[in-house]
Amino acid sequence: MQLYDYYRSSAGYRVQIALNLKGLNYTSREVHLLRDGGEQLKPEYRAINPQARVPSLMLDDGTVIIQSPAILEWLEETHPERPTLADVLLVPQVFNARRQAVPLDEFPKIAGVDAACAGIDAFARARPEAVRPARSSG
Ligand SMILES: N[C@@H](CCC(=O)N[C@@H](CS)C(=O)NCC(=O)O)C(=O)O
């Protein structure tokens, strides 16, 4: 996979976060938005992304996905086993729901995501019982 991106692009930044969370290897291809009047406007890059924007994700078969929300959606659909930003937001809410004794029986998908995340070191190390200072109360 190749990510066409510029380091100051916030749209590219969110895609990089997702690629990292998914643990995927990719090659970065810089498209300098300022150099030479903007490399995104060159015919070579327009052939990849006719909208002349970054980011663009090129898959190994040459398929190109443009628009960061579409890239995030594709990553979620093709690599659902790895956590996403949605999971980062969800897990603490599930923790709160359990603490308040809110029944989750009607939400097996949510409970499943929470259980899967519990086995991931990044989540386990952040759990309140793991980070709570020894003498802290309340
Ligand atoms: N909605 C697009 C926005 C892409 C976008 O506007 N990218 C900016 C950088 S953050 C860009 O390529 N700008 C180049 C230009 O305006 O010429 C996405 O989320 O991918």
The ligand as an SDF file (V2000), in Angstrom:
LIG
                    3D

 20 19  0  0  0  0  0  0  0  0999 V2000
  -12.2520   15.8590    2.1840 N   0  0  0  0  0  0  0  0  0  0  0  0
  -10.8930   15.5550    1.8000 C   0  0  0  0  0  0  0  0  0  0  0  0
  -10.0580   16.7810    1.9980 C   0  0  0  0  0  0  0  0  0  0  0  0
   -8.7100   16.6230    1.3270 C   0  0  0  0  0  0  0  0  0  0  0  0
   -7.9840   17.9420    1.3200 C   0  0  0  0  0  0  0  0  0  0  0  0
   -8.5780   19.0280    1.1910 O   0  0  0  0  0  0  0  0  0  0  0  0
   -6.6550   17.8680    1.4670 N   0  0  0  0  0  0  0  0  0  0  0  0
   -5.8660   19.0640    1.4720 C   0  0  0  0  0  0  0  0  0  0  0  0
   -4.7900   18.9310    2.5100 C   0  0  0  0  0  0  0  0  0  0  0  0
   -5.4600   18.6920    4.1630 S   0  0  0  0  0  0  0  0  0  0  0  0
   -5.2250   19.2430    0.1170 C   0  0  0  0  0  0  0  0  0  0  0  0
   -4.8520   18.2860   -0.5210 O   0  0  0  0  0  0  0  0  0  0  0  0
   -5.0860   20.4870   -0.3280 N   0  0  0  0  0  0  0  0  0  0  0  0
   -4.4470   20.7780   -1.5750 C   0  0  0  0  0  0  0  0  0  0  0  0
   -5.0740   21.9340   -2.3060 C   0  0  0  0  0  0  0  0  0  0  0  0
   -6.0300   22.5070   -1.7890 O   0  0  0  0  0  0  0  0  0  0  0  0
   -4.5800   22.2520   -3.3940 O   0  0  0  0  0  0  0  0  0  0  0  0
  -10.3760   14.3850    2.6540 C   0  0  0  0  0  0  0  0  0  0  0  0
  -10.8170   14.2730    3.7940 O   0  0  0  0  0  0  0  0  0  0  0  0
   -9.5490   13.6010    2.1570 O   0  0  0  0  0  0  0  0  0  0  0  0
  1  2  1  0
  2  3  1  0
  2 18  1  0
  3  4  1  0
  4  5  1  0
  5  6  2  0
  5  7  1  0
  7  8  1  0
  8  9  1  0
  8 11  1  0
  9 10  1  0
 11 12  2  0
 11 13  1  0
 13 14  1  0
 14 15  1  0
 15 16  2  0
 15 17  1  0
 18 19  2  0
 18 20  1  0
M  END
$$$$
